[in-house]
Amino acid sequence: MDNQQYDVIVVGGGNAALCSALSAREEGANVLLLERAREAERGGNSTFTEGLMRCVYNGADDIRALAPDLTDQEMAASDFGSYTEEQFFDDMARITQNRTDPDLCEILVRRSNAALHWLRKQGIRFEPQFGRQAFNIDGRFKFWGGATLAAWGGGPGLVDGLYQAAAKAGVHVRYDAWVQDLVHSDAGVSGVVVRLKGTTQTVRAGAVVLACGGFEANTEWRSRYLGKGWDLAKVRGTKYNTGDGLAMALAIGAQPHGHWSGCHAVGWERYAADFGDYALTNDYERDSYPFSIIVNADGKRFLDEGADFRNYTYAKYGRIILDQPGQFAWQIYDSKVVHLLRPEYRTRHVTKVTANTLEELADRMEDVNKEQLLRTIREFNAAVKTGAPFNPNIKDGRGAAGLEVPRSNWANRLDTPPFEAYAITCGVTFTFGGLKITNDAQVVDTNHELIPGLFAAGEMVGGLFYFNYPGASGLTSGTVFGRIAGRSAGRCVKEKRAA
């Protein structure tokens, strides 16, 4: 492959990269996709997701247009509501503390629905997330949190479907292809240096799209940019997102942009593997916490478990857990709510204790101050506002009053055995810092000028997310900006030919 010429090279192998490659092919470009991982580990972080994608929709008809396999019975038993552009904009502004880049945010929101329809044309099927984004209350599912649809087969299904589409479209794919540098001159980017199956080669192209993720799998970079203690976090996804694409872009003058000290981080199995494992990763999620109380090693609550729907809090709570003594915490449930726990709580890969009394539970929760824990539970139980009915499908206002750490919704007394507790730590998903791009996904340098021939998509785009993110926005962003980057790269090559 040494010194071969392609129109567009896409660096990466996940959702954003594949969408870039497919979009460039739609422009008639000869496309090479370079995936650092072996084929068995392909797909980047996308493979480790649930495949959930946030998008604008105006009602049940829009959902059925994207998920035509829904039966009439399922439609009749579902309250999909709507998720308007205004709601998506409000969520992005609120969750990022009004820091999201307004241009990029507008592109993400306004093109979200079209992005899912485009994926359907590539062969991707969608289904509503019954039981995960809607609970069955009196025979009816009411969807909450603005994220309704996921790809069939979750992240692995999405990735496999996109690779099938890429093969059908004629995209050239190389695995075990570690891109280490950009070929660059005053005229711009004209290729990459890649170590392909152990041999370093130069591959030329008219344009390059970087879609190879952030730096969450790089322990040293996490400590450098995210701060003290982040070297101790678990990595939820791929071990290959070590910031190489960012490093090679910065080396040629690309402008850093966005929240470089921020990331998506969640509550995660305390003794999970250091990196994502395809066979086990879904078993490590601990996202039913709105129905629990969470305590640290001191036996104290330290966050509002019911501040908002899980979609709007889970990506920031990992950071708070990492800040606790010992970098761990425990989620505690009683039998009134255990039927609401997600399936991953029922696997073998959990650090779990059960007991018929709270005293016995406290004895079994290792590394926790027993006396303070029992005091915390007594105070919480006394503060629960039992007059408000419990309803997991809405923000029910069933809080706990007068506590040092507030509780806003879904509060239940811990008084019905058996009791269950799950040990968690911080799992980092992806980093928010990235590159400055134009609305056409072209990379901008530190002199505020365009870098000819260089485009970016996916987690490498800086400026969208700060502090937190609305759940299921990541894959949507990867598709939206992947399409733009691929199209722009393809048109860039056409313009070069015409000149």
Backbone hydrogen bonds, N-H to C=O, Kabsch-Sander energy under -0.5 kcal/mol:
donor,donor_aa,acceptor,acceptor_aa,energy
3,N,202,T,-3.8
4,Q,1,M,-2.2
6,Y,204,R,-2.2
7,D,30,N,-1.5
8,V,30,N,-2.0
9,I,207,A,-2.2
10,V,32,L,-3.0
11,V,9,I,-0.5
11,V,209,V,-3.2
12,G,10,V,-0.7
12,G,34,L,-2.6
14,G,211,A,-0.5
18,L,14,G,-2.8
19,C,15,N,-2.5
20,S,16,A,-2.1
21,A,17,A,-2.6
22,L,18,L,-2.6
23,S,19,C,-2.3
24,A,20,S,-2.5
25,R,21,A,-1.9
26,E,22,L,-1.7
27,E,23,S,-0.7
27,E,24,A,-0.8
28,G,25,R,-2.1
29,A,24,A,-2.1
31,V,29,A,-0.7
32,L,8,V,-2.4
33,L,172,H,-3.6
34,L,10,V,-2.8
34,L,32,L,-0.5
35,E,33,L,-0.6
35,E,174,R,-2.7
36,R,34,L,-0.6
41,E,38,R,-1.7
42,R,39,E,-1.4
46,S,43,G,-1.0
47,T,43,G,-0.7
47,T,44,G,-0.8
48,F,45,N,-1.3
49,T,46,S,-1.4
53,M,149,L,-2.7
54,R,472,A,-2.9
55,C,146,G,-0.6
57,Y,83,Y,-2.3
62,D,59,G,-0.6
63,I,59,G,-1.5
64,R,60,A,-2.6
65,A,61,D,-1.8
66,L,62,D,-1.1
67,A,63,I,-2.0
70,L,67,A,-1.9
75,M,71,T,-2.2
76,A,72,D,-2.3
77,A,73,Q,-1.6
78,S,75,M,-1.2
79,D,141,F,-3.5
80,F,78,S,-0.7
83,Y,57,Y,-3.2
88,F,84,T,-2.2
89,F,85,E,-3.0
90,D,86,E,-2.5
91,D,87,Q,-2.7
92,M,88,F,-2.6
93,A,89,F,-2.5
94,R,90,D,-3.0
95,I,91,D,-2.8
96,T,92,M,-1.7
97,Q,94,R,-1.1
98,N,93,A,-3.5
99,R,96,T,-1.0
101,D,463,G,-3.1
105,C,101,D,-2.9
106,E,102,P,-2.1
107,I,103,D,-2.1
108,L,104,L,-2.5
109,V,105,C,-2.6
110,R,106,E,-2.6
111,R,107,I,-1.7
112,S,109,V,-1.1
115,A,111,R,-1.9
116,L,112,S,-1.5
117,H,113,N,-1.8
118,W,114,A,-2.3
119,L,115,A,-2.1
120,R,116,L,-2.0
121,K,117,H,-1.5
122,Q,118,W,-1.0
122,Q,119,L,-0.6
123,G,120,R,-1.6
124,I,119,L,-2.3
126,F,66,L,-0.6
127,E,150,A,-2.4
129,Q,148,T,-2.2
130,F,128,P,-1.6
131,G,134,A,-2.2
132,R,129,Q,-1.2
133,Q,129,Q,-3.0
135,F,142,K,-0.6
137,I,135,F,-1.0
137,I,140,R,-2.5
138,D,136,N,-0.6
140,R,137,I,-1.1
141,F,77,A,-3.0
142,K,135,F,-0.9
142,K,140,R,-0.6
143,F,79,D,-2.3
143,F,141,F,-0.6
144,W,133,Q,-2.1
147,A,144,W,-0.6
148,T,146,G,-0.6
149,L,53,M,-0.6
150,A,127,E,-2.3
151,A,51,G,-2.1
152,W,125,R,-2.6
154,G,151,A,-2.0
155,G,49,T,-1.8
157,G,153,G,-1.8
158,L,154,G,-2.3
159,V,155,G,-2.7
160,D,156,P,-2.7
161,G,157,G,-2.3
162,L,158,L,-2.2
163,Y,159,V,-2.4
164,Q,160,D,-2.1
165,A,161,G,-2.1
166,A,162,L,-2.6
167,A,163,Y,-2.4
168,K,164,Q,-2.2
169,A,165,A,-2.1
170,G,166,A,-0.8
170,G,167,A,-0.8
171,V,166,A,-2.7
172,H,31,V,-2.7
174,R,33,L,-2.5
176,D,37,A,-2.6
177,A,35,E,-2.4
178,W,176,D,-0.6
178,W,195,R,-2.3
179,V,177,A,-0.9
180,Q,193,V,-2.8
181,D,193,V,-1.3
183,V,191,G,-2.6
184,H,182,L,-0.7
185,S,188,G,-1.9
188,G,185,S,-2.0
189,V,452,P,-3.0
190,S,183,V,-2.8
191,G,183,V,-0.6
192,V,203,V,-2.4
193,V,181,D,-2.6
194,V,192,V,-0.6
194,V,201,Q,-2.8
195,R,178,W,-2.9
196,L,194,V,-0.9
196,L,199,T,-2.9
197,K,176,D,-2.7
197,K,195,R,-0.7
199,T,196,L,-1.6
201,Q,194,V,-3.1
203,V,192,V,-2.8
204,R,4,Q,-2.3
205,A,190,S,-1.9
206,G,6,Y,-1.0
206,G,7,D,-0.9
207,A,7,D,-1.3
208,V,453,G,-3.1
209,V,9,I,-2.9
210,L,208,V,-0.5
210,L,455,F,-3.1
211,A,11,V,-2.7
211,A,209,V,-0.7
217,A,241,N,-2.6
218,N,215,F,-2.0
219,T,217,A,-0.8
222,R,218,N,-2.5
223,S,219,T,-2.0
224,R,220,E,-2.2
225,Y,221,W,-3.0
226,L,221,W,-0.6
226,L,222,R,-1.8
227,G,222,R,-1.4
230,W,227,G,-1.7
232,L,229,G,-1.9
233,A,230,W,-1.0
234,K,426,C,-2.5
235,V,274,D,-2.5
236,R,234,K,-0.6
236,R,428,V,-2.4
237,G,428,V,-0.5
241,N,238,T,-0.6
242,T,240,Y,-1.9
243,G,214,G,-1.6
247,A,243,G,-2.7
248,M,244,D,-2.5
249,A,245,G,-1.8
250,L,246,L,-2.9
251,A,247,A,-1.9
252,I,248,M,-0.6
252,I,249,A,-1.0
253,G,250,L,-1.8
254,A,249,A,-2.3
255,Q,444,V,-2.9
257,H,434,G,-2.7
259,H,465,F,-0.6
260,W,258,G,-1.3
262,G,259,H,-1.7
264,H,430,F,-3.2
265,A,263,C,-0.6
265,A,315,A,-2.7
266,V,427,G,-2.8
268,W,425,T,-2.7
269,E,284,Y,-1.6
270,R,423,A,-1.7
272,A,269,E,-1.7
276,G,237,G,-2.6
280,L,277,D,-1.2
281,T,277,D,-3.3
283,D,280,L,-1.7
284,Y,280,L,-0.6
284,Y,281,T,-1.8
285,E,282,N,-0.7
286,R,267,G,-1.0
291,F,288,S,-2.0
292,S,289,Y,-2.5
293,I,332,I,-1.4
295,V,330,W,-2.3
296,N,300,K,-2.0
299,G,296,N,-2.1
302,F,294,I,-0.6
305,E,303,L,-1.0
307,A,304,D,-1.6
312,Y,309,F,-2.2
313,T,310,R,-1.5
314,Y,310,R,-2.5
316,K,313,T,-1.6
317,Y,313,T,-1.4
318,G,265,A,-2.1
318,G,314,Y,-0.7
320,I,316,K,-0.9
321,I,317,Y,-2.3
322,L,318,G,-2.3
323,D,319,R,-1.1
324,Q,321,I,-1.6
327,Q,324,Q,-2.6
328,F,325,P,-0.8
329,A,424,I,-2.1
330,W,295,V,-2.5
331,Q,422,Y,-2.6
332,I,293,I,-2.6
333,Y,420,E,-3.0
335,S,416,T,-2.3
337,V,334,D,-1.7
338,V,334,D,-0.7
340,L,337,V,-2.4
341,L,338,V,-1.3
345,Y,342,R,-2.0
346,R,343,P,-2.4
347,T,344,E,-0.9
350,V,348,R,-1.2
352,K,350,V,-0.9
353,V,421,A,-2.2
355,A,419,F,-1.8
361,L,357,T,-2.1
362,A,358,L,-2.7
363,D,359,E,-1.8
364,R,360,E,-1.4
365,M,361,L,-1.2
366,E,364,R,-1.1
368,V,365,M,-1.0
369,N,297,A,-2.1
370,K,368,V,-0.8
373,L,369,N,-2.2
374,L,370,K,-2.5
375,R,371,E,-1.9
376,T,372,Q,-2.8
377,I,373,L,-2.3
378,R,374,L,-2.2
379,E,375,R,-2.4
380,F,376,T,-2.4
381,N,377,I,-3.0
382,A,378,R,-2.1
383,A,379,E,-1.1
383,A,380,F,-0.7
384,V,380,F,-1.0
384,V,381,N,-0.6
385,K,399,G,-2.8
386,T,384,V,-1.4
388,A,385,K,-1.2
394,I,391,N,-1.2
396,D,394,I,-1.3
399,G,397,G,-1.7
400,A,407,R,-2.1
401,A,383,A,-2.1
403,L,400,A,-0.5
407,R,400,A,-0.8
411,A,398,R,-3.1
415,D,413,R,-1.4
419,F,355,A,-3.2
420,E,333,Y,-2.5
421,A,353,V,-2.3
422,Y,331,Q,-2.4
423,A,351,T,-2.4
424,I,329,A,-3.0
425,T,268,W,-3.2
427,G,266,V,-2.7
428,V,234,K,-3.3
428,V,426,C,-0.5
429,T,264,H,-3.6
430,F,264,H,-0.8
432,F,262,G,-2.3
433,G,259,H,-0.6
433,G,262,G,-0.6
434,G,257,H,-2.8
435,L,460,M,-3.0
436,K,255,Q,-2.4
438,T,442,Q,-2.0
441,A,438,T,-1.9
443,V,454,L,-2.3
444,V,436,K,-2.6
445,D,449,E,-3.4
446,T,253,G,-2.4
448,H,445,D,-2.0
451,I,443,V,-2.5
454,L,451,I,-1.9
455,F,208,V,-2.4
456,A,441,A,-2.1
457,A,210,L,-2.0
460,M,457,A,-1.1
461,V,458,G,-1.9
462,G,435,L,-2.3
462,G,460,M,-0.6
463,G,432,F,-0.5
466,Y,468,N,-0.6
468,N,466,Y,-2.2
471,G,311,N,-2.3
473,S,470,P,-1.4
476,T,472,A,-0.6
477,S,473,S,-2.7
478,G,474,G,-2.4
479,T,475,L,-2.2
480,V,476,T,-2.9
481,F,477,S,-2.7
482,G,478,G,-1.5
483,R,479,T,-2.4
484,I,480,V,-1.7
485,A,481,F,-2.8
486,G,482,G,-2.5
487,R,483,R,-2.4
488,S,484,I,-2.8
489,A,485,A,-2.6
490,G,486,G,-2.5
491,R,487,R,-2.4
492,C,488,S,-2.3
493,V,489,A,-1.9
494,K,490,G,-1.7
495,E,491,R,-2.4
496,K,492,C,-1.9
497,R,493,V,-2.2
498,A,494,K,-2.5
499,A,495,E,-2.1
